[in-house]
Amino acid sequence: MKLLIATTNPGKIREFRDMLGEKFKWDDLSQHKDLEPVEETGQNFLANACLKATAYAKKFETYTIADDSGLEVDAIGGNPGVHSARWAELNNAGKGDADNNDLLIHQLDNVPDEKRTGRFVCVLALAAPDGNIVLTARDTVEGRILREERGENGFGYDPLFLIDDLGKTTAELEPNEKHQISHRGKALRRLRELMERNKLI
């Protein structure tokens, strides 16, 4: 079965392939240069995941898995949420992971440690080659936002996201450790179970 991963993010591509295994003929958007990205106009993670999965499945006429994921921080009303990847850009504070993290640190300057709670959310959508959504999965991981970055692994907000039970940020975890507890790891395991149950793999 050919499966397109609807992202150009190398970190996500690696996680998808690690978690879903070698049963697929893999493709991803980094292999398709000059591709017009799908506009993420959904108001929530599920809507955006479905928009991307449907559009790319139709375009490439193949099964396509898309995710929308991000960080919800309670002290700032659940933001950055669906805008996680573009949070600094939307706030005229730069662009990319480093600027996103700097902005979040600044926004939480006056928030006491016990109120710096939040969660990573991941929603996955699998579309058939005709664009119909056949499966979805959602999961989360709870944590707290630190005042400075820790760790060299992962990407995005990982260096700021502390898992209290482990005493580590998600950027301090080895890939296998992260897959066990992460929002994307748990959602991918759920999706794999659904694919097996529906005899897609």
C-alpha positions in Angstrom: 0.0 0.0 0.0 1.3 3.4 -1.0 0.9 6.0 1.7 1.6 9.8 1.3 2.5 11.7 4.5 1.1 15.1 3.9 3.9 17.2 5.4 7.3 18.5 4.4 8.4 18.6 8.1 11.3 16.1 8.4 10.7 15.6 12.1 7.1 14.6 11.5 8.0 12.4 8.5 10.5 10.5 10.6 8.0 10.0 13.4 5.3 8.8 11.1 7.6 6.2 9.4 9.0 5.1 12.7 5.6 4.6 14.3 3.7 3.0 11.3 6.5 0.7 10.2 7.7 -0.7 6.9 4.5 -2.1 5.5 4.0 0.9 3.2 5.5 2.4 0.1 6.3 5.8 1.5 5.9 9.2 -0.1 5.8 12.7 1.5 5.4 16.2 0.3 9.1 17.0 0.5 9.5 14.8 -2.6 7.1 17.1 -4.6 8.8 20.5 -5.1 6.8 23.6 -6.1 3.6 22.2 -4.7 1.0 24.7 -3.7 0.2 24.1 0.0 -3.3 23.4 1.1 -4.7 26.4 3.0 -5.4 25.5 6.6 -8.7 27.4 7.1 -10.2 25.0 9.7 -11.2 26.3 13.1 -9.8 23.2 14.9 -7.2 20.4 14.5 -9.7 17.9 13.0 -10.9 20.2 10.3 -7.4 21.1 9.2 -6.2 17.5 9.2 -9.2 16.5 7.0 -8.7 19.4 4.6 -5.1 18.4 4.0 -5.7 14.7 3.8 -8.6 15.1 1.3 -6.8 17.6 -1.0 -3.5 15.7 -1.3 -5.2 12.3 -1.6 -7.2 13.6 -4.6 -4.2 15.3 -6.1 -1.9 12.3 -6.0 -4.7 9.6 -6.2 -3.3 7.7 -3.2 -4.0 7.0 0.4 -2.9 10.1 2.4 -2.3 10.6 6.1 -2.3 14.2 7.4 -2.1 15.6 10.9 -2.8 18.9 12.5 -1.1 19.3 15.8 -0.1 22.0 18.1 0.3 23.3 21.6 -2.6 24.5 23.8 -1.4 26.7 26.8 -4.1 27.3 29.4 -2.8 30.6 30.6 -3.2 32.2 27.1 -6.7 30.8 26.4 -5.6 27.6 24.7 -3.3 29.4 22.2 -1.3 29.0 20.1 -3.5 26.0 19.2 -4.1 25.6 15.5 -1.7 28.5 14.9 1.2 26.8 16.7 3.6 26.6 13.7 2.9 30.3 12.7 2.5 31.8 16.2 5.4 34.3 16.0 4.5 35.2 12.4 0.9 36.0 13.3 2.1 38.2 16.2 4.8 40.0 14.1 7.5 38.4 16.2 9.5 36.6 13.5 9.1 33.2 12.0 10.0 29.6 12.8 10.6 27.4 15.8 13.1 29.7 17.6 10.9 32.8 17.3 7.8 30.8 18.3 9.5 29.6 21.5 10.9 33.1 22.3 7.4 34.6 21.9 5.8 32.0 24.1 8.4 32.5 26.9 7.7 36.2 26.7 4.0 35.8 26.8 4.2 33.7 30.0 6.8 35.9 31.8 4.4 36.7 34.6 2.6 33.4 34.9 3.6 31.4 38.0 5.0 27.9 37.4 1.9 26.0 38.7 -0.3 27.8 36.1 1.9 27.2 33.1 0.0 24.0 32.2 -0.7 22.9 28.6 -0.9 20.0 26.3 0.2 18.9 22.9 -2.7 17.8 20.7 -2.5 15.7 17.6 -5.3 14.8 15.2 -4.7 12.4 12.3 -6.9 11.9 9.2 -6.5 9.2 6.7 -8.1 9.8 3.2 -8.7 7.3 0.5 -7.5 8.1 -3.1 -10.9 9.6 -3.9 -10.5 12.1 -1.0 -13.0 10.5 1.4 -11.9 10.5 5.0 -11.9 6.9 6.1 -10.3 7.1 9.6 -9.4 9.7 12.2 -7.5 9.6 15.5 -6.8 12.1 18.3 -4.6 12.1 21.4 -2.9 14.5 23.8 0.0 14.7 26.3 -0.2 17.0 29.3 2.8 19.1 30.6 4.1 22.5 31.7 5.8 25.3 29.9 9.3 26.0 31.1 10.9 29.5 31.3 13.9 28.4 29.2 14.6 25.7 26.7 16.1 22.3 27.6 17.2 19.5 25.3 18.4 19.0 21.8 16.0 16.4 20.4 12.6 16.9 18.8 11.4 20.1 17.2 8.9 22.9 17.6 8.0 23.6 21.2 9.6 20.4 22.5 12.4 22.2 24.4 9.9 24.1 26.5 7.4 21.3 27.2 8.1 19.6 30.5 6.6 16.2 31.3 6.4 16.4 35.1 6.3 12.6 35.7 9.5 12.2 33.8 11.3 15.4 34.9 12.3 15.9 31.2 11.2 18.1 28.3 10.1 16.3 25.2 13.4 17.5 23.6 15.3 15.6 26.3 13.7 12.3 25.4 15.2 9.7 23.1 13.0 9.1 20.0 11.7 5.8 21.4 10.8 7.4 24.8 9.1 10.2 23.0 7.0 7.9 20.8 5.7 6.2 23.9 4.2 9.3 25.5 3.8 11.9 22.8 0.5 13.1 21.4 1.6 12.1 17.9 3.0 8.7 19.0 -0.3 7.8 20.8 -2.4 9.0 17.9 -0.3 7.1 15.4 -0.7 3.9 17.5 -4.4 4.4 17.6 -4.6 5.0 13.8 -2.5 1.9 13.2 -4.9 -0.1 15.3 -7.9 1.3 13.3 -6.1 0.6 10.0 -5.5 -3.0 11.0 -9.0 -3.5 12.3 -10.4 -2.1 8.9 -8.0 -4.4 7.0 -6.2 -1.5 5.4 -2.8 -3.0 6.4 
